[in-house]
Amino acid sequence: MKLRFCVICGTNKDLQHHIIPKSQGGDDHQHNFLTLCFEHHNFIHNIRRTRSKENFVSCIKAGQINGVGGRPKLDISKEKEVVKLYLEGHSYRAIKRMTGVALSTIRRIITDNNLPSRL
């Protein structure tokens, strides 16, 4: 969103920045703006340059090979609680409120346990 101040420091001088540059097909729509001053605009671009895509991909692959990375497994007691609440007739959203488990995880648990759908 295009703002009247830098989102990092709050200054209203020399504001700029397209998320997708116009040279790469970006437009002037408000959702394509991250409003930054000149100094922080350069700061963001310098971060991008130091993080090579190849290094990022190789780090992810190394993490997958070594079994690190990703979200931690849900505790089995929490999974059993989700199943119990579902069998008691609670909705996914109610289960989410009571357990803090994400809706997509609840859906996966229900599917993995071959529980009957209530559609």
N, C-alpha and C positions, 0 to 999 in steps of 0.2 A: 504494500500500500504506500502511496506517495504521501509523505508527511512534510511538515514545514520545519523539521529539525532532524539532526543526526540521531539515529537510534542508539548510538553508542555514547556520545558525549553531550548531546543536546544542543549543540551549536546550530545556528541558522544561516551560517555562511558557507558558500561554495557547495551546495547540496547536489548530489548526483547518485546514480547507480541503477542500472538495469540488472535484474537477476539473470535473465537470458539476454546477452548483448544484442543490440540491433544488428550487428554484423553477422550474428548467428541465427537470425530470424526472429528475435525478440521484438515486441511491440511496446507502445507507450501505455498499455492498459495498466490500471492501478495495481493489479495483482502481479505485475512484472517489475515492481520497484521495491528496492530495499534502500531507504533514504539514509545516505551517509555523507559526511563532509569529505572533502578532498583527502585529508590525512587518513581517515579510516577506510575510505574507498581503496586507497593504495595498500593499506594494511591487509585488507581482505584478499586482494589480488596476490599479495606476496605469500599469504598462507596457501592459497591454491597452488602456486608454483612450487612450493616446497613439498607438497604432498602428491607425489607421482602416482598415477593410476596403477601403474605396474607394481609399485611397492605395496599399495593398498591391497590389490588382488592377491599378491604373493603372501601377504600377512594373513589374509582370510584363509587361503588354502593351507598354510602351515598350521593355523589354529584348528582347522577341520581334521587334519591328519593327526595332530597330537591330542585331539579330544578336548581342546579348550575352546572357549568362545561360545557365543550363543547364550540363550537364557538358561538359567539353572532348571533342573527337573523339578516338577511340582512334588511336594512331599506326599507320600502315599496316604497319610492320614487325611490330608486336605482333599485328595482325590476321593477317598471313601466318604468324606463328609458331603461332597458334591453329589455323589451317587445317592446317598441317603436322602438328602433334601429333594432331589429330583423325584425319587420314588414316593416321597411324601406329598408330591403334587405341586411343589413350588416352581415358579417360572424361572427362566434363565436369569432374568434381571434381579429377581428376588435372591436367587442363589449368589449372584455376583455381589449384591449388597451385603449379604450375610458372611460371605467367605473372602471377598476381595479377589476372587479368581476371575480372569478375563472371560468375556462371553465366548470368544473363539475357543478358549481352553475348555470351558464347560461343554461346548458343542462337541469338541473332540472326545472328551471323557465319555459323554453319553453315547457317541457313535462307537468308540472302542469297546465299550461294555455291552454293545448290542441291546441297549435298552429301548423299549418301544417308544416311538415318536408320538407326540400328543398334538399333531397338527389337525 
